[in-house]
Amino acid sequence: MELNSPQRPFSIKLWPPSQNTRQTLVERMANNLTTKSVFTQRYGNLDKEEAQENAKRIEDVAFATANQHYEQEPDGDGGSAVQLYAKECSKLLLEVLKRGPGLNGKEEVVASDNTSAPAEAVFDISKGKRAFIEPDEAEELLRPLKEPENSFTKICFSNWSFGLGAAQVAQPILSSIKHQLKDVDLSDFIAGRPEAEALDVMNIFSTALEGAALRSLNLSDNALGEKGVRAFGALLKSQNHLEELYLMNDGISEEAAQAICELIPSTEKLKVLHFHNNMTGDEGALAIAEIVKRSPSLEDFRCSSTRIGAEGGVALSNTLGNCIHLRKLDLRDNMFGVEGGISLSKALTRHAELREIYLSYLNLEDDGAIAIINALKESAPYLEVLEMSGNDITAEAVPAIGACLEAKIFLARLNLSENELEDEGAIQVSKALEGHFHLKEVDLSSNKISRVGAQQLALTLVQKANFQLLFINGNIISTEGVEELKDIFKTSLDMLGPLDENDPDGIDSDEESDEEGGDIELESKMKSLAVN
């Protein structure tokens, strides 16, 4: 060879691997899928045939990915291709382990979209049975997070219960990658731990993640209380760009709600705030209202089952008027009462972008419900979901309900169950929904509806092209009326919900004396309805 030859000097070629090497790797991966390990204990062992098929697919995909990488760098010795080959095998093997047995190799193993990124964006260990995690298991489970230049931006540790030892294993790992994290899910990650240990674990995770510029943070299902909220103080105080915050089922009291309000420095960009199933009460609602007040970008607000009464409902409603971008509002299962309902109605006049509203079990009664219905009629032109069940709404509200529903042409789901709308309400709802082509589901269960109202409702809904389900159980429809409903839906019985709790003899004795005159009046109203 001449000294000035343009050819490369002699070097050892590391790529491609021999066929024997590839087959050996397949056998090793198949063995990993069938033998006892931290992963197979949690997700289950594959049988030998299934393991072999999956291992072969993994190796094929990893080889193709690495080979493509090598072809783009023809002057290299193949070292980087070998590294990518190994990492792709490890990553895809972990995916198969997480999915568990039962696929029989039928599900495609998909290579990374970006061959230069050795790891996927989401690191999720939440699948499988709920379990305590020991330090050695944590080392094994979190190993992918230690790989240099991994590209994980979202982590989910839910469903594992971290003790002090496991948390100490996780601390340096999380500290090393927090600069790249955008979404962190630590829901249900201390279950069954003594309070002192749980607080120590929260402190460790909080310190490890402090300063991460998160988009989303989920701390739900952790029985936080005020102590738990403050244990996460370092993390919460460092968040200035949160767009989503989930604090559901956390035992958050008045004091805990005040701590949240105090610790989070900015909610200017917050779009999603879920605060379901806590024990906040009226005083705590004042703190939540302050957070909402500082969240002008809020689009999805859930504050259901939080023991909020009229005082808290008024305070919360007053601040919701500032959230003009709200698309989904869920305040179910509180005790707003009439006063809270009227305050909420004033806020709703500004919500032109609202798509879904859930206001069941708020003790609104007619006055509160009518105020809200009238406000929605004039706003929320694109409303798709309306739920107001269990609010003691009577036939007095029927004209307002009908007028509102008639204006909501994009409505897809309506739930007015567990009220007292009676046949008058069923007929008016039927009339209002005649031209609603997007309608999919209607629930008028437990509304003292008899045969006449049920029949009219069914005749209106059965002919809609997109309609899927009518719930009308728990009413007072006669046996003949039930058979008529089944006949109306005879070509699509799956569109008619169960009728096992209907009471055909449920008419009160006081009502029986007026039955004949009432039937004549209802029949007259039915004739005025044009059902096309």
Phi, psi and omega per residue, in radians:
M1 nan 2.263 3.137
E2 -1.291 2.598 -3.080
L3 -1.104 -0.529 -3.119
N4 -1.676 0.336 3.137
S5 -1.107 2.396 3.123
P6 -1.300 -0.165 -3.095
Q7 -1.262 2.744 3.123
R8 -1.226 2.562 3.025
P9 -1.138 2.792 -3.110
F10 -1.084 2.341 3.060
S11 -2.601 2.833 3.129
I12 -1.367 2.253 3.140
K13 -1.586 2.116 -3.127
L14 -1.642 -0.200 -3.128
W15 -2.335 2.435 0.078
P16 -1.517 2.794 3.064
P17 -1.226 2.703 3.116
S18 -1.219 2.827 3.116
Q19 -1.077 -0.607 3.129
N20 -1.132 -0.708 3.115
T21 -1.125 -0.728 -3.139
R22 -1.110 -0.732 -3.133
Q23 -1.169 -0.646 3.109
T24 -1.089 -0.724 3.131
L25 -1.128 -0.691 3.092
V26 -1.029 -0.785 -3.127
E27 -1.108 -0.698 3.133
R28 -1.130 -0.737 3.135
M29 -1.173 -0.693 3.089
A30 -1.051 -0.678 3.117
N31 -1.131 -0.688 3.114
N32 -1.115 -0.518 -3.122
L33 -1.403 -0.240 -3.057
T34 -1.999 -0.330 -3.080
T35 -1.699 2.832 -3.070
K36 -1.176 2.304 3.079
S37 -2.747 3.089 3.084
V38 -0.990 -0.708 -3.072
F39 -1.279 -0.805 -3.106
T40 -1.222 -0.480 3.043
Q41 -1.131 -0.620 -3.092
R42 -1.494 -0.746 -2.996
Y43 -1.835 -0.277 3.122
G44 1.843 2.604 3.103
N45 -1.463 2.564 2.974
L46 -1.582 2.644 3.036
D47 -1.318 2.943 -3.005
K48 -1.058 -0.767 -3.116
E49 -1.119 -0.796 -3.135
E50 -1.140 -0.692 3.132
A51 -1.111 -0.742 -3.132
Q52 -1.102 -0.767 -3.138
E53 -1.103 -0.785 3.141
N54 -1.158 -0.710 -3.136
A55 -1.101 -0.704 3.119
K56 -1.129 -0.741 3.126
R57 -1.124 -0.739 3.127
I58 -1.025 -0.833 -3.092
E59 -1.131 -0.698 3.126
D60 -1.067 -0.806 -3.120
V61 -1.166 -0.780 -3.129
A62 -1.110 -0.694 3.122
F63 -1.115 -0.787 -3.132
A64 -1.085 -0.711 3.133
T65 -1.121 -0.831 -3.116
A66 -1.179 -0.646 3.141
N67 -1.148 -0.684 3.083
Q68 -1.094 -0.711 3.105
H69 -1.086 -0.749 -3.111
Y70 -1.146 -0.688 -3.125
E71 -1.137 -0.432 3.107
Q72 -1.417 -0.197 3.102
E73 -2.282 1.184 -3.010
P74 -1.157 -0.330 -3.112
D75 -1.553 -0.023 -3.138
G76 -1.447 3.023 3.124
D77 -1.614 -0.011 3.123
G78 1.639 0.006 -3.100
G79 -1.079 -0.763 -3.129
S80 -1.205 -0.539 3.096
A81 -1.181 -0.675 3.106
V82 -1.103 -0.747 3.135
Q83 -1.100 -0.758 3.126
L84 -1.132 -0.695 3.102
Y85 -0.993 -0.830 -3.128
A86 -1.153 -0.737 -3.113
K87 -1.192 -0.684 3.099
E88 -1.113 -0.712 3.096
C89 -1.062 -0.786 -3.131
S90 -1.099 -0.778 -3.103
K91 -1.133 -0.824 -3.112
L92 -1.198 -0.572 3.082
L93 -1.109 -0.737 3.128
L94 -1.103 -0.672 3.116
E95 -1.089 -0.749 3.131
V96 -1.149 -0.704 3.110
L97 -1.062 -0.737 -3.132
K98 -1.147 -0.642 -3.137
R99 -1.216 -0.459 3.083
G100 1.387 -3.103 -3.089
P101 -1.277 2.859 3.012
G102 1.930 -0.071 -3.101
L103 -1.525 -0.434 3.130
N104 0.944 0.560 3.070
G105 1.269 0.124 -3.052
K106 -1.406 -0.428 -3.133
E107 -1.463 2.284 -3.108
E108 -1.135 2.388 2.953
V109 -1.553 2.113 -3.023
V110 -1.845 2.332 3.129
A111 -1.285 2.826 3.071
S112 -1.076 2.480 3.079
D113 -1.111 -0.628 -3.110
N114 -1.942 1.851 -3.042
T115 -1.208 -0.241 3.113
S116 -1.454 -0.212 3.111
A117 -1.758 1.953 -3.027
P118 -1.327 -0.166 -3.110
A119 -2.359 2.676 3.130
E120 -1.360 2.907 -3.047
A121 -1.314 -0.491 -3.056
V122 -1.875 2.221 3.055
F123 -1.977 1.899 -2.990
D124 -2.255 2.041 3.113
I125 -1.952 0.345 -2.995
S126 -1.457 -0.221 -3.072
K127 -1.253 2.749 3.085
G128 1.647 -2.989 -3.073
K129 -1.297 2.599 3.078
R130 -1.161 2.356 -3.063
A131 -2.773 2.735 2.975
F132 -1.296 2.632 3.128
I133 -2.107 2.241 3.126
E134 -1.583 2.824 -3.107
P135 -0.967 -0.742 -3.129
D136 -1.173 -0.590 3.079
E137 -1.187 -0.683 3.111
A138 -1.085 -0.708 3.105
E139 -1.004 -0.780 -3.091
E140 -1.248 -0.801 -3.096
L141 -1.135 -0.653 -3.044
L142 -1.613 0.076 -3.103
R143 -0.953 -0.729 3.142
P144 -1.034 -0.462 3.129
L145 -1.257 -0.276 -3.121
K146 -1.587 -0.176 -3.124
E147 -1.132 2.341 -3.124
P148 -1.093 2.468 3.082
E149 1.064 0.483 3.032
N150 -1.194 2.752 -3.021
S151 -1.995 0.447 3.134
F152 -1.151 2.234 3.066
T153 -2.034 -0.244 3.110
K154 -2.277 2.336 3.070
I155 -2.198 2.507 3.096
C156 -2.324 1.968 -3.132
F157 -1.855 0.194 -3.094
S158 -1.039 2.603 3.019
N159 1.504 -0.244 2.969
W160 -1.733 2.453 3.088
S161 -1.766 1.942 -3.104
F162 -1.522 2.197 2.983
G163 -1.635 -3.044 -3.075
L164 -1.083 -0.766 -3.123
G165 -1.090 -0.802 3.130
A166 -1.145 -0.647 3.114
A167 -1.126 -0.661 3.122
Q168 -1.183 -0.530 3.031
V169 -1.186 -0.736 -3.080
A170 -1.256 -0.484 -2.996
Q171 -0.975 -0.982 -3.114
P172 -1.150 -0.526 3.136
I173 -1.159 -0.830 -3.139
L174 -1.150 -0.663 3.114
S175 -1.066 -0.609 -3.079
S176 -1.315 -0.365 -3.086
I177 -2.021 0.009 -3.031
K178 -1.066 -0.451 -3.136
H179 -1.144 -0.396 -3.099
Q180 -1.782 -0.139 -3.065
L181 -1.356 2.430 3.083
K182 -2.079 -0.548 -3.097
D183 -2.277 2.191 -3.123
V184 -2.216 2.171 3.112
D185 -2.029 1.846 3.102
L186 -2.003 0.538 3.117
S187 -1.225 2.466 3.051
D188 0.877 0.936 -3.095
F189 -2.070 0.169 3.082
I190 -2.333 0.361 -3.040
A191 -0.984 2.349 3.044
G192 1.392 0.043 -3.129
R193 -1.538 2.549 3.034
P194 -1.036 2.659 -3.044
E195 -0.970 -0.802 -3.089
A196 -1.069 -0.767 -3.142
E197 -1.174 -0.723 -3.140
A198 -1.054 -0.732 3.123
L199 -1.134 -0.689 3.084
D200 -1.090 -0.737 3.128
V201 -1.085 -0.795 3.118
M202 -1.038 -0.754 3.121
N203 -1.048 -0.744 -3.128
I204 -1.104 -0.832 3.136
F205 -1.140 -0.693 3.140
S206 -1.073 -0.798 3.137
T207 -1.151 -0.705 -3.129
A208 -1.104 -0.618 -3.069
L209 -1.707 -0.032 -3.117
E210 -0.971 2.280 3.119
G211 1.642 -0.174 3.079
A212 -1.146 2.319 -3.136
A213 -1.511 1.400 -2.997
L214 -1.449 2.560 2.988
R215 -1.603 -0.649 -3.067
S216 -2.400 2.412 3.108
L217 -2.403 2.190 3.141
N218 -2.105 1.971 3.119
L219 -2.044 0.429 -3.067
S220 -1.203 2.811 3.008
D221 1.051 0.705 -3.123
N222 -2.173 0.140 3.137
A223 0.817 0.909 -3.024
L224 -1.133 -0.954 -2.963
G225 1.071 -3.063 -3.136
E226 -1.127 -0.685 -3.121
K227 -1.073 -0.730 -3.141
G228 -1.169 -0.719 3.107
V229 -1.039 -0.788 -3.114
R230 -1.252 -0.456 3.056
A231 -1.130 -0.496 3.075
F232 -1.608 0.258 -3.048
G233 -0.991 -0.775 -3.102
A234 -1.050 -0.745 3.127
L235 -1.192 -0.825 -3.096
L236 -1.098 -0.716 -3.115
K237 -1.126 -0.416 -3.081
S238 -1.591 0.101 -3.068
Q239 -1.729 1.965 3.129
N240 -2.030 -0.071 -3.029
H241 -2.264 0.326 -3.096
L242 -1.058 2.360 3.033
E243 -1.911 -0.394 3.138
E244 -2.417 2.304 3.113
L245 -2.388 2.168 -3.105
Y246 -2.075 2.096 -3.130
L247 -2.348 1.002 -3.067
M248 -1.649 2.492 3.062
N249 0.938 0.868 -3.077
D250 -1.998 0.149 -3.141
G251 1.065 0.613 -3.048
I252 -1.438 2.031 -3.136
S253 -1.571 -3.037 3.059
E254 -0.970 -0.829 -3.103
E255 -1.142 -0.685 3.136
A256 -1.157 -0.696 3.101
A257 -1.102 -0.706 3.102
Q258 -1.120 -0.639 3.117
A259 -1.135 -0.719 3.112
I260 -1.058 -0.823 3.137
C261 -1.035 -0.661 -3.109
E262 -1.286 -0.671 -2.964
L263 -1.437 -0.675 -3.078
I264 -1.335 2.035 -3.019
P265 -1.253 -0.524 -3.080
S266 -2.654 2.342 3.042
T267 -2.185 0.458 -3.119
E268 -1.008 -0.602 -3.078
K269 -1.730 0.027 -3.049
L270 -1.130 2.178 3.131
K271 -1.925 -0.504 -3.109
V272 -2.223 2.181 3.053
L273 -2.338 1.961 3.141
H274 -1.990 2.151 -3.006
F275 -2.334 0.715 -3.031
H276 -1.317 2.537 2.964
N277 1.012 1.063 3.017
N278 -2.214 3.140 -3.105
M279 -2.065 0.908 -2.990
T280 -1.226 -0.793 -3.115
G281 1.224 -3.089 -3.081
D282 -1.117 -0.771 -3.111
E283 -1.139 -0.721 3.096
G284 -1.144 -0.573 3.124
A285 -1.085 -0.527 3.102
L286 -1.104 -0.688 3.104
A287 -1.203 -0.731 3.105
I288 -1.121 -0.660 3.106
A289 -1.070 -0.623 3.121
E290 -1.159 -0.683 3.078
I291 -1.105 -0.792 3.132
V292 -1.073 -0.700 3.133
K293 -1.035 -0.568 -3.123
R294 -1.604 0.211 -3.065
S295 -2.131 1.233 -3.070
P296 -1.172 -0.294 -3.103
S297 -1.630 0.074 -3.030
L298 -1.007 2.265 3.132
E299 -2.041 -0.479 -3.041
D300 -2.393 1.867 -3.095
F301 -2.130 2.130 3.098
R302 -2.130 2.073 3.120
C303 -2.393 0.944 -3.069
S304 -1.636 2.650 3.087
S305 0.935 0.949 -3.088
T306 -2.182 0.246 3.039
R307 1.087 0.539 -3.139
I308 -1.501 2.256 3.108
G309 -1.722 -2.777 -3.054
A310 -1.104 -0.785 -3.098
E311 -1.074 -0.847 3.114
G312 -1.171 -0.625 3.122
G313 -1.106 -0.703 3.107
V314 -1.136 -0.791 -3.130
A315 -1.080 -0.767 -3.131
L316 -1.163 -0.735 -3.136
S317 -1.088 -0.699 -3.131
N318 -1.055 -0.655 -3.129
T319 -1.390 -0.481 -3.137
L320 -1.125 -0.378 3.096
G321 -1.099 -0.368 3.133
N322 -1.452 -0.255 -3.056
C323 -1.607 1.277 -3.000
I324 -1.314 -0.114 3.115
H325 -1.707 0.129 -3.068
L326 -1.056 2.272 3.115
R327 -1.974 -0.457 -3.116
K328 -2.432 2.225 -3.118
L329 -2.292 2.170 -3.114
D330 -2.272 1.881 -3.138
L331 -2.106 0.364 -3.031
R332 -0.987 2.673 2.971
D333 1.048 0.915 2.947
N334 -2.268 -3.029 -3.095
M335 -2.178 0.975 -3.127
F336 -1.048 -0.691 -3.093
G337 1.229 -3.049 -3.104
V338 -1.086 -0.765 -3.111
E339 -1.064 -0.796 3.113
G340 -1.134 -0.641 3.132
G341 -1.135 -0.721 3.130
I342 -1.156 -0.708 3.085
S343 -1.093 -0.718 3.132
L344 -1.125 -0.652 -3.138
S345 -1.062 -0.624 3.122
K346 -1.173 -0.640 3.115
A347 -1.202 -0.629 -3.032
L348 -1.224 -0.278 -3.134
T349 -1.134 -0.259 -3.091
R350 -1.801 0.041 -2.998
H351 -1.740 1.359 -3.109
A352 -1.291 -0.350 -3.068
E353 -1.701 0.026 -3.054
L354 -1.095 2.281 3.129
R355 -1.969 -0.589 -3.080
E356 -2.390 2.315 3.092
I357 -2.398 2.248 -3.068
Y358 -2.123 1.870 -3.048
L359 -2.237 0.590 -3.132
S360 -1.324 2.602 3.044
Y361 0.971 0.898 3.082
L362 -1.959 0.055 3.133
N363 1.058 0.704 -3.040
L364 -1.269 -0.595 -3.024
E365 1.032 -3.061 -3.045
D366 -1.109 -0.790 -3.047
D367 -1.107 -0.787 3.116
G368 -1.172 -0.731 -3.132
A369 -1.139 -0.763 -3.132
I370 -1.096 -0.723 3.120
A371 -1.054 -0.763 3.141
I372 -1.184 -0.792 -3.137
I373 -1.051 -0.730 3.125
N374 -1.142 -0.647 3.104
A375 -1.170 -0.724 3.138
L376 -1.170 -0.554 3.119
K377 -1.046 -0.655 -3.077
E378 -1.564 -0.235 3.139
S379 -2.151 -2.891 3.040
A380 0.753 1.042 -3.085
P381 -1.152 -0.352 -3.096
Y382 -1.839 0.370 -3.085
L383 -0.987 2.276 -3.114
E384 -1.960 -0.523 -3.098
V385 -2.278 2.237 3.072
L386 -2.302 2.071 3.106
E387 -2.196 2.144 3.112
M388 -2.485 0.714 -3.105
S389 -1.295 2.743 3.027
G390 1.102 0.726 -3.099
N391 -2.109 0.250 -3.136
D392 0.999 0.704 3.112
I393 -1.500 2.271 -3.094
T394 -1.941 -3.059 -3.134
A395 -1.086 -0.312 3.110
E396 -1.053 -0.532 -3.110
A397 -1.528 -0.104 -3.024
V398 -1.000 -0.800 3.134
P399 -1.025 -0.734 3.123
A400 -1.145 -0.737 3.124
I401 -1.072 -0.811 -3.136
G402 -1.044 -0.784 -3.122
A403 -1.118 -0.678 3.122
C404 -1.178 -0.837 -3.102
L405 -1.078 -0.646 -3.137
E406 -1.064 -0.528 -3.118
A407 -1.469 -0.254 -3.061
K408 -1.680 1.332 -3.002
I409 -1.272 -0.243 3.127
F410 -1.698 0.116 -3.079
L411 -1.061 2.280 3.132
A412 -1.965 -0.529 -3.100
R413 -2.444 2.268 3.141
L414 -2.241 2.223 3.113
N415 -2.275 1.886 3.071
L416 -2.131 0.507 -3.074
S417 -1.174 2.848 3.077
E418 0.987 0.747 2.983
N419 -2.152 -2.786 -3.126
E420 -2.330 0.942 -3.080
L421 -1.337 -0.452 3.107
E422 1.025 -2.947 -3.093
D423 -1.119 -0.636 3.114
E424 -0.967 -0.788 3.136
G425 -1.163 -0.751 -3.132
A426 -1.070 -0.724 -3.131
I427 -1.181 -0.741 -3.130
Q428 -1.164 -0.698 3.075
V429 -1.085 -0.736 3.109
S430 -1.004 -0.833 -3.115
K431 -1.102 -0.742 -3.090
A432 -1.171 -0.466 -3.051
L433 -1.681 0.100 -3.046
E434 -0.988 -0.732 -3.060
G435 -1.699 0.310 -3.062
H436 -1.602 1.703 -3.047
F437 -1.382 -0.315 -3.103
H438 -1.572 -0.083 -3.013
L439 -1.133 2.310 -3.116
K440 -2.114 -0.564 -3.017
E441 -2.571 2.350 3.073
V442 -2.307 2.332 3.120
D443 -2.209 1.899 3.036
L444 -2.118 0.619 3.105
S445 -1.085 2.612 3.011
S446 0.922 1.031 3.130
N447 -2.276 0.312 3.137
K448 1.037 0.658 3.140
I449 -1.565 2.368 3.123
S450 -1.802 -2.925 -3.066
R451 -0.998 -0.749 -3.037
V452 -1.117 -0.887 -3.126
G453 -1.148 -0.700 -3.135
A454 -1.119 -0.730 -3.127
Q455 -1.092 -0.783 -3.118
Q456 -1.122 -0.715 3.118
L457 -1.061 -0.785 -3.136
A458 -1.106 -0.768 -3.126
L459 -1.088 -0.607 3.128
T460 -1.252 -0.724 -2.985
L461 -1.478 -0.530 -3.017
V462 -1.113 -0.466 -3.056
Q463 -1.529 -0.056 -3.099
K464 -1.359 2.283 -3.010
A465 -1.087 -0.627 -3.061
N466 -1.740 0.021 -3.055
F467 -1.224 2.502 -3.057
Q468 -2.142 -0.668 -2.987
L469 -2.710 2.275 3.030
L470 -1.992 2.116 3.035
F471 -1.792 2.114 -3.139
I472 -2.505 0.516 3.135
N473 -1.315 2.885 3.047
G474 1.274 0.370 3.114
N475 -1.859 -2.823 -3.082
I476 -2.132 0.865 -3.112
I477 -1.449 2.292 -3.121
S478 -1.135 2.882 3.112
T479 -1.039 -0.713 3.099
E480 -1.127 -0.645 3.129
G481 -1.144 -0.661 3.091
V482 -1.090 -0.750 3.126
E483 -1.139 -0.635 3.089
E484 -1.112 -0.706 3.103
L485 -1.071 -0.762 3.134
K486 -1.127 -0.605 3.124
D487 -1.225 -0.680 3.106
I488 -1.069 -0.676 -3.110
F489 -1.728 0.380 -2.997
K490 -1.048 -0.517 3.141
T491 -1.573 -0.058 -3.125
S492 -2.666 1.052 -3.074
L493 -1.079 -0.388 3.126
D494 -1.199 -0.205 3.100
M495 -1.482 -0.173 -3.126
L496 -1.851 2.079 -3.117
G497 -1.181 3.091 -3.119
P498 -1.131 2.665 3.129
L499 -2.234 0.428 -3.040
D500 -1.270 -0.326 -3.130
E501 -1.831 0.154 3.082
N502 -1.222 2.467 -3.119
D503 -2.034 1.690 -3.088
P504 -1.145 -0.291 -3.137
D505 -1.880 0.422 -2.985
G506 -1.514 0.094 -3.141
I507 -1.275 2.295 3.138
D508 -1.179 2.697 -3.113
S509 -1.102 -0.598 3.118
D510 -1.145 -0.501 -3.096
E511 -1.432 -0.434 -3.066
E512 -1.100 -0.602 -3.104
S513 -1.146 -0.442 -3.132
D514 -1.769 0.151 -3.006
E515 -1.056 -0.777 -3.066
E516 -1.135 -0.853 3.139
G517 -1.110 -0.647 3.139
G518 -1.133 -0.694 -3.137
D519 -1.130 -0.691 3.141
I520 -1.104 -0.729 -3.129
E521 -1.146 -0.747 -3.140
L522 -1.154 -0.705 3.123
E523 -1.077 -0.653 3.119
S524 -1.111 -0.732 -3.141
K525 -1.184 -0.620 3.125
M526 -1.116 -0.639 -3.111
K527 -1.153 -0.427 -3.125
S528 -1.432 -0.121 -3.129
L529 -1.586 2.267 3.105
A530 -1.663 1.868 3.122
V531 -1.797 1.888 -3.057
N532 -1.646 nan nan
